[in-house]
Amino acid sequence: MRGPKLEHLKKIEILKKIVKRCNSMGGTRLAVVCSRCGCINGMVKKKQMKIVHDRARVADSADCSLEECRLAISHTKANMTLPLNLDPKRVYELLKNMYDEDCELLYPNDRPEKLMFTSIIVPPTSIRPSVFVDGGTQRLTGRICKRRLHTI
């Protein structure tokens, strides 16, 4: 991906192979331990109103300390796995901590954390359009601002 003489179509072909390999690793439904940082990389699932990182199924080659922890809490309910919720702040930190070499494999034009919205431009109240709705009881600007705040 770094080669300046590498053609665009060849880079896209390499990217497709990378995505195919990553999907096949995810298809095993086993979590993989990262060779660089030692974190557990599990399945990322889209739930109703959140994105969840399921690290419950760990490969056998993982550290045995996790198995010791499971044995320590074996008296609790079986299959009591709490997946990690991925909130926007956590995702931003994960993307920010990516190595440049890994970013090149994704073939983006820029760093992946720059693809997330971190701020939204809102015009000042003096120039915002205000429209009365519901017979003049509510103003539309208040609704728009509340929706933007809810989105953030």
N, C-alpha and C positions, 0 to 999 in steps of 0.2 A: 504494500500500500504506500510505502514511502518513496518508491522509485519515481523520480521525476519523468522518466521516459516511458513509464507504464501507461498504457492507453486507458481511457475512461471505461470502455466496455470490459476490458480485462479486470479492472478494479471492481466493477459491478459483479462480474462472475465470481471473483474471490469473496465478495461480500455475501453472495447467495450461498456459497459453500460454508461460510462461517455461521450464517443464520441456520442452515440445515443441521450443522453439527450441534449448535446450541439447542435447537429444538429436540434433537435426538437425545441429548443429555437430560433435558427436562422430561422427556417421555418415559424415562426409567422410574420416575416418581421417587427417586432417592435424592436426598440432599448431598451436595458435594462440598468438601472443605476446600477453601481457597488456599492455594499454595503460597501466596504472598503474605496474606494477613492472618490466616487461620480462621476466618469467619465461616459460618455455615451458609452455603448458598442453596436455598430450597426453592420450591415452586412459588411463583407469584400468581395469585388468583384474584380475580375481580369479583367481589361480593356485591351486595345490593347497593350500599352507599359508601363503600370503602375498598381499598386495595390491600390485600393481606399477603404477607410473606410467611408461607407455611414451611417451617423447619423441623417438622415432626419426624419425617422419615430420613434417617441419616444412613449413609453408606457404611458398610462394615469396616472399611479402612479408616474411619474417622477415629478421633481420639477416644480412648476408653474412659476418660473422665466423665463424658456424657452418660455412658452406661452406668457408671457409679452413681451419678445423680438420679438416674431413673430408678435404680434399686433402692436408693434412700427414700424416695417418695412412693414406693410401691404400695404402701398401705392406703394411699388415696385412691380415688376412682380410677379405673382403668381407662385408657384412651383420653385422659384429661390433658389435651394439648392445647395450649393457648397460642394461636398464631400471632405474629407481630403485625400490628397495623402500620401501614406505610402512610404517614401523613406528609403533606407537602414539604414541611421543614426537613424531615428525615430524608426524603427523596433528594432534595436539593443538596444536602450534605453528602449523600452517597455519590451524586453526580459530580460534585465539586472535588471529591477525593479520588476520582478516577485518574489513573495514570495516563499520560499522553499517548503511550504506546497502545493502550486499550481503546482510547478514543479514535485512533487511526484505524483500528479494525472496524469500527462502526461506520467509518467514512462520512462523517459529518463535515459541514463547512466550517464549523466553529466548535467551541467547547460545549458539551451537552448541558451544562447548567445554565448556559445562556439561552437555551431553548425554552426555559420556564419563565412564566410571567412573575416578576417580583414586585412590580409596581404598575398601577393603572392610572392613567392621566384622567383627572376629573376637573372640569372647568370650574372656576370660582362661582360662588352663588350669585354674584351680580350679573353674570352673563348666561347663566343656565336657563334653558327654556322652561317656563312654568305653565302648565296646562291644568286647569281644574277638571276633575273627574268626579263622578257620582254626585252630580248636581251642585258642585262647588264645595263639597265637604272635605275633599282631599286634593292635594296637589301632586302632580305626576313626578315632580323632581324628588320629592321625599321617597317615593316608591323606588325610583331608579337608584338612588343612593343606597337604600337599604338592600336592594338586590345585589348591588356591586359589593357591598360589605359582606353579605352572606356568601357570595361567590369566593371572596378572598379567604 
